[in-house]
Amino acid sequence: MNSYNVVIVGGGSAGLAAAKKCYDLGIKKIVIMEKDAYLGGILNQCIHNGFGLHEFKEQLSGPEYAYRFIEMLKDTDVEIKLNTTVTEITKDKHVIYTNEEEGYQEIEAKTIIFALGCFERNAGAIQLPGDRPIGVFSAGTAQKYLNIDGYLVGKRVFILGSGDIGLIMARRMTLEGAKVLGVAEIMPYSNGLNRNIVQCLNDFNIPLYLSHTVTNVIGKEKLERIELSKVDEHFTPIKGSEQYFDVDVLLLSIGLTPVTDLLTKLGIAIHPRTKGPIVNEHNETSVKGVFVAGNGLHVHDLVDFVSNEARLASQGAYAYLNNRLHYGNEVIKTEAKAGIGYVVPQIINYLNVKDKVTLKFRATKPFKNADIIIKADDEIIKKVYKMNLIPSEMENIEISRELFNENTKVISVEVKER
């Protein structure tokens, strides 16, 4: 049986960055397993710019960003298996996979980095009311049809959900000649980045209906019409507020969920809020030697953060391979308090922190003129002022090792408006 020091499952932005970092650290016998025919993952269909501002200090398209990392791996001995599906991971880290060339195979992994990304929530996830005609797509699926396959899914479009993919597709469909009648968001604020609201909606006079949702889908075989209603503070549709739009396509941009099927089969603990695995300061899961990075851990708004997080997982894999990680029951827990949805990592082993640890988190709602307060037990150890704090933007705050100690029980994050 072949043995690898690092098996990376997924060849998108996280997998590519993880492979490059592992190689740079001097690790031998690295393999990437990617289910598609090309490396790059979702980046290949994201032809708009805005990628790489942190990583490369310039604006790149998705394919350009992926190409930079693919080029970095060309002169390395990192093995790449395309069109390869991992079907199972055993508790002793045996990876079972299949592809056309090799058939059904089993290899031994000393460490595993999961970089599987996320999937889009669909109509069933929100129990979308009404008929089930042709013409209801997730925004990412429509993006693939248009940018990869060259197929425009419709001419009169409405978008439910103001996530970034939905906003970007509003602009993309408009540029290709479709009429986008509006974008609806059930929350009283948008879930997309401000720059995308301006560049994708405002610049094209596409209306944004906040505190609205689709309350009926109408069409026998093909989509003909949707009913849009305003919702109250409990997200209940308000009778008498109905509007109707004649459309042939409804795009859903209603959230992303980490891919965790292989992880749950291993018995890895999953966080109820992020829907991804619970990890420590090196993105290591509850199974020793198994690490996760990118949207398979928690959903990111910038690919640059994904790449950086993948390098952290690679450093963890390197430390694990060299028996440099400490394990014990005395760990520090992180806690999301008022105004914070979640904190990653969820646990910290003080002995494994060399200089600092980065806390990643999101606000539960928009805040203005607020302080992010970080406490070690009941003592404030850091305070960061934010003029604007919004759920769509992930926050990263570094905590120096000197600000807490091995006797700390909980590090908490909260928001207080001034």
Salt bridges, closest charged atoms under 4 A:
ASP24 OD2 - LYS20 NZ 2.70
ASP36 OD1 - LYS35 NZ 3.56
GLU55 OE2 - ARG311 NH1 2.87
GLU58 OE2 - ARG68 NH2 3.04
GLU71 OE2 - LYS74 NZ 2.76
GLU79 OE2 - LYS81 NZ 3.07
ASP92 OD2 - HIS94 NE2 3.87
GLU102 OE1 - LYS81 NZ 3.16
GLU106 OE2 - HIS94 ND1 2.83
ASP149 OD2 - LYS144 NZ 3.28
GLU176 OE2 - ARG172 NH1 2.71
GLU233 OE2 - HIS234 NE2 3.84
ASP246 OD1 - ARG225 NE 3.27
GLU281 OE2 - HIS282 ND1 3.25
ASP301 OD1 - ARG362 NH2 3.42
GLU309 OE2 - HIS298 NE2 2.89
GLU309 OE1 - HIS300 NE2 3.16
GLU309 OE2 - LYS360 NZ 3.23
GLU330 OE1 - LYS409 NZ 3.57
GLU335 OE2 - LYS337 NZ 3.84
ASP371 OD1 - ARG418 NH2 2.94
GLU395 OE1 - LYS386 NZ 3.02
GLU398 OE2 - LYS356 NZ 3.16
GLU414 OE2 - LYS375 NZ 3.52
